[in-house]
Amino acid sequence: MRALGFPIVLVMCLASCGQRLVPSSVDEPSPPQSAQASGAAPTASARLPTRVAELAPPPASSAAPPAAELAPPVALVEPEPSIVLAAAGDVNFGRECGQAILKDVAYDPFAGLNEAWRSADARFVNLESQLSDQHGLTQSPSHRLIFTGPPGGAEVLAQARVSLVSTANNHAWDYGKDALFETIANLERAQVPFAGTGRDVEQAYRPAVLRVAGRTIALFAVTQVWNQPPFAASAGKDFVAWANVDKLKAGIVQARREHDFVLVSYHGGEEYVDAPIERTRAFAKAVMALGVDAFIGHHPHVPQGVGWADGRPIVYSLGNFVFAGHDERPWTKQSFFARITLKKGAPAELSACPFAIDGHRPRSFDRSKETWATERFRLHLIGTSTSVGGSNVAEPDELGCLRVTEKPAPQPSLSSSN
């Protein structure tokens, strides 16, 4: 589903009292996006003090001791920071969620999530609805698949400390160009960075950039599904980024030179199926071959498996997040968000943090009462990952998240016969 955006830089300011992300506009056309994301949770990447070597004790002598000489300062080599990005799937601020926001802009549909979400250094979601004023409507009276969040949805994202959203999806054009531009303005007003849409096509294909703990993360966002007439024939093609490798390649290559990490958000695939379709696999393979650190998929409304490209994770579908599911499709009412740990010089690490959806609101599992739900999810993720190469999924950690690692390929048998 869709919305719009252009690149933005968040600056992570670390202080003894904590840290917060402060985005600043990067190479943006006028008007600048002065988005400022709300503060992320403190991390261990705070700057270490410079140590000074201790003085040696004076020699035992009756003579007056010589003046002590200070050893030259010894600067500690700062360890490379590990940055945790919590990435989740589809967020729909239309329909009943939009009505709740209209009644109270302080409404928080993310309130049921635990520290696994809140403690991340940055948070990402796919914003599956425009944010536009439709005179109190949050869904078309004539078509259930046309909806919008109200303008106040931008403040809801900011208050929930969402650091970055994708607006490239099949609902980005539900109420047309004016509503798309209004969405952009609302996100800018609330200082919520976005990627995948823009006031022109060049902006739509540029990445949004976050600065966290002195490192930069460039995120591209694209869609490969469209609700209106074919994308090539739609006016939306001039304002929404399509999953076209040729149009992305130069930008990804440049981002790899200029930034520490490069991610791709992808909206596409087939709804309600456990395995990605061939078109999705081909696109993921092509962008990962360009050196992307992690692939973040959404749109199928159910969780799909995790694949790998040279040790780098491909999350094919994160399923629903703030989005009402269907009773007859139970995996539309359960899914996971990914905790992606980024560290220079090492492949991205991945943990899956499962949750249930009550109505349209995600809720982390109660680790003391819902161990069965966590285990069912673990087995489901192992099963769905078999179609994309296989993943090992560990038992839950102290945050209720499950470490996901690449399953080694089977070794050929060395047995011989006489």
Secondary structure in CASP SS format (residue, H / E / C, confidence):
PFRMAT SS
TARGET T0000
AUTHOR 0000-0000-0000
METHOD secondary structure of the structure
MODEL  1
M C 1.00
R C 1.00
A C 1.00
L C 1.00
G C 1.00
F C 1.00
P C 1.00
I E 1.00
V E 1.00
L E 1.00
V E 1.00
M E 1.00
C E 1.00
L E 1.00
A E 1.00
S C 1.00
C C 1.00
G E 1.00
Q E 1.00
R E 1.00
L E 1.00
V E 1.00
P E 1.00
S E 1.00
S E 1.00
V C 1.00
D C 1.00
E C 1.00
P C 1.00
S C 1.00
P C 1.00
P C 1.00
Q C 1.00
S C 1.00
A C 1.00
Q C 1.00
A C 1.00
S C 1.00
G C 1.00
A C 1.00
A C 1.00
P C 1.00
T C 1.00
A C 1.00
S C 1.00
A C 1.00
R C 1.00
L C 1.00
P C 1.00
T C 1.00
R E 1.00
V C 1.00
A C 1.00
E C 1.00
L C 1.00
A C 1.00
P C 1.00
P C 1.00
P C 1.00
A C 1.00
S C 1.00
S C 1.00
A C 1.00
A C 1.00
P C 1.00
P C 1.00
A C 1.00
A C 1.00
E C 1.00
L C 1.00
A C 1.00
P C 1.00
P C 1.00
V E 1.00
A C 1.00
L C 1.00
V C 1.00
E C 1.00
P C 1.00
E C 1.00
P C 1.00
S C 1.00
I E 1.00
V E 1.00
L E 1.00
A E 1.00
A E 1.00
A E 1.00
G E 1.00
D E 1.00
V E 1.00
N C 1.00
F C 1.00
G C 1.00
R H 1.00
E H 1.00
C H 1.00
G H 1.00
Q H 1.00
A H 1.00
I H 1.00
L H 1.00
K H 1.00
D C 1.00
V C 1.00
A C 1.00
Y C 1.00
D C 1.00
P C 1.00
F C 1.00
A C 1.00
G C 1.00
L C 1.00
N C 1.00
E H 1.00
A H 1.00
W H 1.00
R H 1.00
S C 1.00
A C 1.00
D C 1.00
A E 1.00
R E 1.00
F E 1.00
V E 1.00
N E 1.00
L E 1.00
E C 1.00
S C 1.00
Q E 1.00
L E 1.00
S C 1.00
D C 1.00
Q C 1.00
H C 1.00
G C 1.00
L C 1.00
T C 1.00
Q E 1.00
S C 1.00
P C 1.00
S C 1.00
H C 1.00
R C 1.00
L C 1.00
I C 1.00
F E 1.00
T E 1.00
G E 1.00
P C 1.00
P C 1.00
G C 1.00
G H 1.00
A H 1.00
E H 1.00
V H 1.00
L H 1.00
A H 1.00
Q H 1.00
A C 1.00
R C 1.00
V C 1.00
S C 1.00
L E 1.00
V E 1.00
S E 1.00
T C 1.00
A C 1.00
N C 1.00
N C 1.00
H C 1.00
A C 1.00
W C 1.00
D C 1.00
Y C 1.00
G H 1.00
K H 1.00
D H 1.00
A H 1.00
L H 1.00
F H 1.00
E H 1.00
T H 1.00
I H 1.00
A H 1.00
N H 1.00
L H 1.00
E H 1.00
R H 1.00
A C 1.00
Q C 1.00
V C 1.00
P C 1.00
F E 1.00
A E 1.00
G C 1.00
T E 1.00
G C 1.00
R C 1.00
D C 1.00
V H 1.00
E H 1.00
Q H 1.00
A H 1.00
Y H 1.00
R C 1.00
P C 1.00
A E 1.00
V E 1.00
L E 1.00
R E 1.00
V E 1.00
A C 1.00
G C 1.00
R E 1.00
T E 1.00
I E 1.00
A E 1.00
L E 1.00
F E 1.00
A E 1.00
V E 1.00
T E 1.00
Q C 1.00
V C 1.00
W C 1.00
N C 1.00
Q C 1.00
P C 1.00
P C 1.00
F H 1.00
A H 1.00
A H 1.00
S C 1.00
A H 1.00
G H 1.00
K H 1.00
D H 1.00
F C 1.00
V E 1.00
A C 1.00
W E 1.00
A C 1.00
N C 1.00
V H 1.00
D H 1.00
K H 1.00
L H 1.00
K H 1.00
A H 1.00
G H 1.00
I H 1.00
V H 1.00
Q H 1.00
A H 1.00
R H 1.00
R H 1.00
E H 1.00
H C 1.00
D C 1.00
F E 1.00
V E 1.00
L E 1.00
V E 1.00
S E 1.00
Y E 1.00
H E 1.00
G C 1.00
G C 1.00
E C 1.00
E C 1.00
Y C 1.00
V C 1.00
D C 1.00
A C 1.00
P C 1.00
I C 1.00
E H 1.00
R H 1.00
T H 1.00
R H 1.00
A H 1.00
F H 1.00
A H 1.00
K H 1.00
A H 1.00
V H 1.00
M H 1.00
A C 1.00
L C 1.00
G C 1.00
V C 1.00
D C 1.00
A E 1.00
F E 1.00
I E 1.00
G E 1.00
H E 1.00
H C 1.00
P C 1.00
H C 1.00
V C 1.00
P E 1.00
Q C 1.00
G C 1.00
V E 1.00
G E 1.00
W E 1.00
A E 1.00
D C 1.00
G C 1.00
R E 1.00
P E 1.00
I E 1.00
V E 1.00
Y C 1.00
S C 1.00
L E 1.00
G C 1.00
N E 1.00
F E 1.00
V E 1.00
F C 1.00
A C 1.00
G C 1.00
H E 1.00
D C 1.00
E C 1.00
R E 1.00
P H 1.00
W H 1.00
T H 1.00
K C 1.00
Q E 1.00
S E 1.00
F E 1.00
F E 1.00
A E 1.00
R E 1.00
I E 1.00
T E 1.00
L E 1.00
K E 1.00
K C 1.00
G C 1.00
A E 1.00
P E 1.00
A E 1.00
E E 1.00
L E 1.00
S E 1.00
A E 1.00
C E 1.00
P E 1.00
F E 1.00
A E 1.00
I E 1.00
D E 1.00
G C 1.00
H C 1.00
R E 1.00
P E 1.00
R E 1.00
S E 1.00
F C 1.00
D C 1.00
R C 1.00
S C 1.00
K C 1.00
E C 1.00
T H 1.00
W H 1.00
A H 1.00
T H 1.00
E H 1.00
R H 1.00
F H 1.00
R H 1.00
L H 1.00
H H 1.00
L H 1.00
I H 1.00
G H 1.00
T H 1.00
S H 1.00
T H 1.00
S H 1.00
V H 1.00
G C 1.00
G C 1.00
S E 1.00
N E 1.00
V E 1.00
A E 1.00
E E 1.00
P E 1.00
D C 1.00
E C 1.00
L C 1.00
G C 1.00
C C 1.00
L E 1.00
R E 1.00
V E 1.00
T E 1.00
E E 1.00
K C 1.00
P C 1.00
A C 1.00
P C 1.00
Q C 1.00
P C 1.00
S C 1.00
L C 1.00
S C 1.00
S C 1.00
S C 1.00
N C 1.00
END
